[in-house]
């Protein structure tokens, strides 16, 4: 199983993560600077980590979601 690190669980990152989790076959490690925003993904099967470095450990791929604070408003 591939391990993917996803850094950033805002609107885009959460959608991306939920899509990956729904398809299965991927071990997803997520980090967000506000841990409580990543926690719902943990309840869906992702591993919520304490740091970007911890999320990236053992990964085969990485996705960084970076957006602007005004997106989605």
Secondary structure, DSSP 8 states (H G I E B T S, - for coil): -EEEEEE--SHHHHHHHHHHHHH-SEEEEEE-SSHHHHHHHHHTT-EE-SSHHHHHTT-SEEEE----TTTT-
